[in-house]
Amino acid sequence: MKLRSFAAASFLLFGHVALGDSVPSVPYPELPTHTAVASSVDDASVSGTASSEESDQAASLTALQNCEHARRPRSGACEVTWLNDRPITTASDIRARVPETPHPLFLWRFETRASVVYLAGSIHVMKASLFPLPAQLEAAFEHAQRIAVEVNTDAADPESMRQKFLDYALLPSGQTLGTLLKPTTLAALSEHLRAQSIPLASVGALKPVMLSTQLAVARLSALGYLPQFGLEQHFMGAAGARPILELETIDQQLAVLTSPPAPVEDLDTLTTLLLVVLAAGVAWFLWRRT
């Protein structure tokens, strides 16, 4: 299941940020979980630390905020470099794996006698350290007279969007996650939520597929990938006077997302939990290979 354009709505439940001390009073390895470090991409002396937070996501967001407060005008972007006891793959690590020889991008050009259309494979969550984008993407954007995105979330009233999200996200009266999910799936979900200081009762009325989306976005933000740095937000912010077209409405997108059969929802929840639990392990594996 892909992360939708309204991924920012995940912060309705999980986006708690507290400003902590940017310099820990004890060595980082000895700090209690949930703990994170964020550092400037070009100046390791510029960093922010967070510890004893309620969740991994809160620790990373606080560390990023502390790093931003410590940045000097010419310091590079901040990114999460450690989460608990695991190093997080950095933008420079990612770029080091990009071939120096010509290679495909997720960008296609379709041309007719009347017009040219560029189709870009979008990423809804990114981090500031991954900018600037490849020159081909920026060049395609500069040539475009209009932009088309899944949903133009910037044009929606935040309170209206929040209410729509709740209208589609909540289960019908009488249903809960406990009545829909298999016992093994519910047990795995309860354990993960407990580890992230989220009471099961606080999300028990959510449709499983919506909770799965929020869990995925929460984990990505814990790794430093945030909706405000997604490609849509980047290009919409730079659109200027160019029209922004929508491929779907918010209602259409939410209706599709929230209507899978019950067995699919259970499988989706379990799969998301496995990916969330494995995410830190994958980051560790990639870091060990560098």
QUIKAWO-V135838 format. One record per residue. N is the residue number from 1. RES is the residue in three letters. PHI is phi in radians with two decimals (none if undefined). PSI is psi in degrees with one decimal (none if undefined). Layout:
((N;RES;PHI;PSI) (N;RES;PHI;PSI))
//
This chain:
((1;MET;none;129.5) (2;LYS;-1.42;157.6) (3;LEU;-1.42;127.1) (4;ARG;-1.45;168.5) (5;SER;-1.10;-23.8) (6;PHE;-1.59;29.0) (7;ALA;-0.96;-28.1) (8;ALA;-1.03;-22.4) (9;ALA;-1.12;-18.1) (10;SER;-1.02;-26.9) (11;PHE;-1.28;-5.6) (12;LEU;-1.03;-35.7) (13;LEU;-1.83;-39.3) (14;PHE;-1.96;0.7) (15;GLY;-1.60;49.1) (16;HIS;-1.50;127.3) (17;VAL;-2.18;130.2) (18;ALA;-2.16;138.8) (19;LEU;-1.51;117.1) (20;GLY;-1.89;-170.3) (21;ASP;-1.31;136.0) (22;SER;-1.35;-21.9) (23;VAL;-2.10;117.9) (24;PRO;-1.22;149.3) (25;SER;-1.44;-14.1) (26;VAL;-2.25;159.4) (27;PRO;-0.97;142.3) (28;TYR;-0.91;-46.5) (29;PRO;-1.03;-21.1) (30;GLU;-1.62;-4.5) (31;LEU;-1.28;145.2) (32;PRO;-1.29;153.0) (33;THR;-1.24;157.7) (34;HIS;-1.48;128.2) (35;THR;-2.31;145.6) (36;ALA;-2.66;156.1) (37;VAL;-2.24;137.3) (38;ALA;-2.17;140.2) (39;SER;-2.37;155.1) (40;SER;-1.21;143.6) (41;VAL;-1.17;-23.4) (42;ASP;-2.14;9.1) (43;ASP;-2.66;96.0) (44;ALA;-1.11;-18.6) (45;SER;-1.28;-16.1) (46;VAL;-1.66;110.3) (47;SER;-2.66;168.8) (48;GLY;-2.47;143.2) (49;THR;-2.21;148.2) (50;ALA;-2.44;144.1) (51;SER;-2.61;165.2) (52;SER;1.00;30.7) (53;GLU;-1.43;170.1) (54;GLU;-1.30;-24.3) (55;SER;-2.67;167.0) (56;ASP;-1.08;-41.3) (57;GLN;-1.08;-45.8) (58;ALA;-1.09;-38.7) (59;ALA;-1.11;-45.3) (60;SER;-1.16;-43.4) (61;LEU;-1.12;-38.2) (62;THR;-1.21;-41.8) (63;ALA;-1.07;-42.0) (64;LEU;-1.09;-42.3) (65;GLN;-1.12;-41.7) (66;ASN;-1.14;-38.3) (67;CYS;-1.12;-41.8) (68;GLU;-1.07;-37.5) (69;HIS;-1.17;-28.8) (70;ALA;-1.53;-12.1) (71;ARG;-1.15;143.2) (72;ARG;-1.65;164.9) (73;PRO;-0.91;-35.2) (74;ARG;-1.77;5.6) (75;SER;-1.22;146.3) (76;GLY;-1.27;172.6) (77;ALA;-1.03;151.6) (78;CYS;-1.57;147.1) (79;GLU;-2.55;153.1) (80;VAL;-1.22;127.8) (81;THR;-2.01;-23.5) (82;TRP;-2.43;139.7) (83;LEU;-2.31;114.0) (84;ASN;0.98;-120.3) (85;ASP;-1.78;16.6) (86;ARG;-2.04;132.4) (87;PRO;-1.29;145.6) (88;ILE;-1.86;132.9) (89;THR;-0.99;127.1) (90;THR;-1.62;169.3) (91;ALA;-1.08;-38.5) (92;SER;-1.16;-35.6) (93;ASP;-1.09;-42.2) (94;ILE;-1.15;-46.4) (95;ARG;-1.14;-30.7) (96;ALA;-1.13;-21.5) (97;ARG;-1.59;-5.3) (98;VAL;-1.36;127.5) (99;PRO;-1.05;142.8) (100;GLU;-1.35;-21.8) (101;THR;-1.38;159.4) (102;PRO;-0.95;138.1) (103;HIS;-2.59;157.4) (104;PRO;-1.17;148.8) (105;LEU;-2.02;163.6) (106;PHE;-1.43;62.8) (107;LEU;-2.54;126.7) (108;TRP;-2.16;149.5) (109;ARG;-2.11;124.3) (110;PHE;-2.03;125.8) (111;GLU;-2.24;133.7) (112;THR;-2.13;-177.6) (113;ARG;-1.16;-25.6) (114;ALA;-1.71;-26.5) (115;SER;-2.76;168.5) (116;VAL;-2.22;131.9) (117;VAL;-2.13;130.7) (118;TYR;-1.82;130.9) (119;LEU;-2.00;117.4) (120;ALA;-1.93;135.8) (121;GLY;-1.28;113.3) (122;SER;-1.52;152.7) (123;ILE;-2.17;118.8) (124;HIS;-1.33;-23.1) (125;VAL;-2.25;133.1) (126;MET;-2.48;-175.0) (127;LYS;-2.32;153.2) (128;ALA;-1.03;-30.0) (129;SER;-1.22;-12.2) (130;LEU;-1.55;-0.3) (131;PHE;-1.68;149.9) (132;PRO;-1.31;157.2) (133;LEU;-1.30;164.7) (134;PRO;-0.92;142.8) (135;ALA;-1.00;-32.7) (136;GLN;-1.12;-37.5) (137;LEU;-1.17;-44.9) (138;GLU;-1.16;-36.1) (139;ALA;-1.17;-40.9) (140;ALA;-1.08;-40.4) (141;PHE;-1.13;-41.6) (142;GLU;-1.12;-31.7) (143;HIS;-1.41;-15.0) (144;ALA;-1.35;137.6) (145;GLN;-1.60;-18.3) (146;ARG;-2.62;161.4) (147;ILE;-2.16;140.0) (148;ALA;-2.11;127.5) (149;VAL;-2.18;169.2) (150;GLU;-1.02;-60.1) (151;VAL;-2.44;132.3) (152;ASN;-1.48;85.4) (153;THR;-1.16;-23.0) (154;ASP;-1.18;-24.7) (155;ALA;-1.49;-8.2) (156;ALA;-1.60;143.1) (157;ASP;-1.19;126.8) (158;PRO;-0.97;-42.3) (159;GLU;-1.20;-38.6) (160;SER;-1.12;-40.8) (161;MET;-1.15;-39.8) (162;ARG;-1.07;-42.4) (163;GLN;-1.19;-40.8) (164;LYS;-1.04;-43.3) (165;PHE;-1.01;-46.0) (166;LEU;-1.17;-38.9) (167;ASP;-1.03;-41.0) (168;TYR;-1.51;-27.1) (169;ALA;-1.41;-27.9) (170;LEU;-1.43;143.4) (171;LEU;-1.28;156.5) (172;PRO;-1.06;154.8) (173;SER;-0.96;134.5) (174;GLY;1.68;-13.2) (175;GLN;-1.85;146.2) (176;THR;-2.46;170.0) (177;LEU;-0.99;-34.7) (178;GLY;-1.15;-27.6) (179;THR;-1.56;-15.8) (180;LEU;-1.77;-38.2) (181;LEU;-1.52;151.3) (182;LYS;-1.14;152.1) (183;PRO;-0.97;-39.6) (184;THR;-1.18;-39.5) (185;THR;-1.16;-43.7) (186;LEU;-1.09;-38.6) (187;ALA;-1.14;-42.9) (188;ALA;-1.13;-40.9) (189;LEU;-1.11;-45.2) (190;SER;-1.06;-40.2) (191;GLU;-1.14;-43.0) (192;HIS;-1.15;-44.8) (193;LEU;-1.09;-40.0) (194;ARG;-1.08;-39.8) (195;ALA;-1.16;-24.2) (196;GLN;-1.84;17.2) (197;SER;1.04;36.6) (198;ILE;-2.01;111.3) (199;PRO;-1.09;134.8) (200;LEU;-1.01;-36.6) (201;ALA;-1.08;-28.3) (202;SER;-1.28;-17.9) (203;VAL;-2.13;6.4) (204;GLY;-1.12;-20.8) (205;ALA;-1.60;-0.8) (206;LEU;-1.41;146.0) (207;LYS;-1.12;139.2) (208;PRO;-0.92;-40.4) (209;VAL;-1.17;-33.0) (210;MET;-1.27;-39.4) (211;LEU;-1.12;-39.1) (212;SER;-1.06;-42.0) (213;THR;-1.07;-43.2) (214;GLN;-1.18;-38.2) (215;LEU;-1.10;-41.3) (216;ALA;-1.14;-45.7) (217;VAL;-1.16;-38.1) (218;ALA;-1.08;-40.3) (219;ARG;-1.22;-40.2) (220;LEU;-1.10;-40.3) (221;SER;-1.19;-30.5) (222;ALA;-1.12;-28.1) (223;LEU;-1.54;0.1) (224;GLY;1.75;5.7) (225;TYR;-1.74;116.1) (226;LEU;-2.11;148.4) (227;PRO;-1.04;-33.0) (228;GLN;-1.17;-13.0) (229;PHE;-1.86;10.1) (230;GLY;-1.12;159.7) (231;LEU;-1.09;-39.0) (232;GLU;-1.05;-47.1) (233;GLN;-1.09;-38.0) (234;HIS;-1.09;-48.9) (235;PHE;-1.34;-35.2) (236;MET;-1.14;-35.9) (237;GLY;-1.16;-24.6) (238;ALA;-1.80;6.3) (239;ALA;-1.17;-29.1) (240;GLY;1.10;-128.0) (241;ALA;-1.51;-2.0) (242;ARG;-1.18;138.7) (243;PRO;-1.11;143.7) (244;ILE;-1.96;113.8) (245;LEU;-1.65;151.9) (246;GLU;-1.96;135.5) (247;LEU;-1.45;-25.6) (248;GLU;-2.48;161.3) (249;THR;-1.64;165.2) (250;ILE;-1.05;-41.3) (251;ASP;-1.09;-43.4) (252;GLN;-1.07;-43.4) (253;GLN;-1.17;-44.8) (254;LEU;-1.15;-37.7) (255;ALA;-1.10;-42.1) (256;VAL;-1.17;-42.8) (257;LEU;-1.17;-33.7) (258;THR;-1.73;17.3) (259;SER;-2.18;31.0) (260;PRO;-1.37;158.6) (261;PRO;-1.09;155.2) (262;ALA;-0.97;-44.3) (263;PRO;-1.06;-34.4) (264;VAL;-1.17;-39.5) (265;GLU;-1.10;-41.6) (266;ASP;-1.11;-46.5) (267;LEU;-1.11;-39.9) (268;ASP;-1.09;-42.3) (269;THR;-1.10;-46.9) (270;LEU;-1.12;-42.2) (271;THR;-1.10;-42.9) (272;THR;-1.08;-43.2) (273;LEU;-1.06;-42.7) (274;LEU;-1.08;-43.3) (275;LEU;-1.16;-39.8) (276;VAL;-1.12;-44.4) (277;VAL;-1.17;-36.8) (278;LEU;-1.37;-18.5) (279;ALA;-0.96;-47.6) (280;ALA;-1.14;-35.8) (281;GLY;-1.15;-37.7) (282;VAL;-1.13;-42.5) (283;ALA;-1.04;-41.6) (284;TRP;-1.12;-43.3) (285;PHE;-1.08;-44.7) (286;LEU;-1.12;-39.6) (287;TRP;-1.15;-39.7) (288;ARG;-1.15;-24.8) (289;ARG;-1.44;-10.6) (290;THR;-1.36;none))
//
